[in-house]
Amino acid sequence: MAAQPGRTPLPQEWEQVEHELPPLRVAAEPVGVRLALRRAADGAWRGRLRFLDPGGRERETADIFCAPSESELWRSVRSLGEHNLRALYLSLAETG
């Protein structure tokens, strides 16, 4: 009788899903904001922000959110606040 392996395989990395967040107002112009999240192969939830400026240019952060559950990741996103979202967008706009 063959022995069963003691390890369970790691979950597959899930396909990325985007969620629309409320737009930012920067210099009286609306900037679209999206949260792209996925569950990585290690089981952690990871997320990045995408900004769509009025000129149609898209700017994206790295995976700046990481949490053991989707609800904890969303808690981190909500706690960021509009001021910090605006600062992230402006820092990306200045470099690109």
C-alpha positions, -999 to 999 in steps of 0.1 A, spaced: 0 0 0 15 34 -10 19 60 16 -1 92 13 20 124 12 19 144 45 17 177 27 -12 193 11 -5 212 -22 -4 250 -21 -35 267 -35 -32 279 -70 -28 317 -75 -61 332 -82 -69 355 -111 -67 392 -103 -100 409 -97 -105 447 -99 -129 467 -77 -139 503 -85 -133 527 -56 -148 562 -52 -129 587 -75 -104 612 -61 -106 649 -68 -72 663 -77 -70 699 -89 -108 698 -94 -104 669 -118 -118 633 -111 -92 606 -109 -105 570 -112 -93 546 -85 -94 508 -87 -82 481 -63 -67 451 -81 -65 421 -57 -56 385 -59 -49 356 -37 -13 345 -42 0 310 -42 13 313 -6 -23 320 5 -19 357 12 -42 383 -3 -23 410 -22 -35 442 -37 -24 472 -57 -40 505 -67 -46 517 -102 -53 553 -109 -68 566 -142 -61 603 -146 -83 627 -166 -59 625 -196 -66 587 -198 -32 577 -184 -31 548 -160 -7 547 -131 -2 517 -108 14 509 -75 32 478 -66 15 452 -44 13 476 -14 -14 456 4 -8 422 18 -30 404 44 -39 368 54 -76 373 45 -95 393 20 -115 411 47 -82 423 64 -69 435 31 -101 456 26 -97 469 61 -62 482 52 -75 498 20 -104 516 39 -80 528 66 -58 545 40 -80 575 37 -85 600 9 -55 621 18 -31 592 16 -47 580 -17 -42 614 -31 -5 614 -20 1 580 -36 -15 592 -69 6 625 -68 38 605 -61 31 583 -92 22 613 -113 55 631 -105 76 601 -114 59 593 -147 
